[in-house]
Amino acid sequence: MQTSFMSVFCICLHFTGWIEHFIVKINEGQSKRIRCMQHKCNSICDEAVVRTLLSRKHPDMAEKYERFLLESYIEDNKRVKWCPSTPHCGNAIRVEDDELCEVECSCGLQFCFRCLSEAHSPCSCLMWELWAKKCRDESETVNWITVHTKPCPKCHKPVEKNGGCNLVSCICGQAFW
């Protein structure tokens, strides 16, 4: 018969061993489902016990444990996401019904809950991503034109020098240096 974590814990009373076990697991990045340290025991340590023991002598580890629990809750819950603000405000947003919605964080940032981009209704997330890509690509084109061409003094269209002497001719007929 397998005993519960609390009864194992109360019988052995190795507070230091348990606390060190919790510290090792938390430093490894574990927060939820920390297993009992007893050999071949598959019991899961109760979060309240972990929290209580750590907060007595290691409040910094208790705080880290709480942060890990919160982060794992947010990562595991599709209705809760971190605000994508830069710099990160540290807030999480929870939606009740529709994950395809725009939300506003208490920091003031409005964003699409689904794709975490800026608010873009009535566009779908796919359409918004395609538009953003097009804008980035056009921006690169504008950068290339700025670096590799000169504006015609007559019609102001960009003209590329493509070899030969420094005299450049525009399609409008204007020649310039």
Buried (B, 14 or more C-beta within 10 A) or exposed (E): EEBEBEEBBEEEEEEEEBBEBBBEBBEEEBBBEBBBBBEEEEBEBBBEBBBEBBBEEBEEBBEBBBEBBEBBEBEEEEEBBBBBBEEEBEEBBEBEEEBEEEBEBEEEBEBBBBBEBEBBEEBBBEEBBEEEEEEEEEEEEEEEEEEEBEBBEEEEEBBEBEEEEEEBEBEEEBEBE
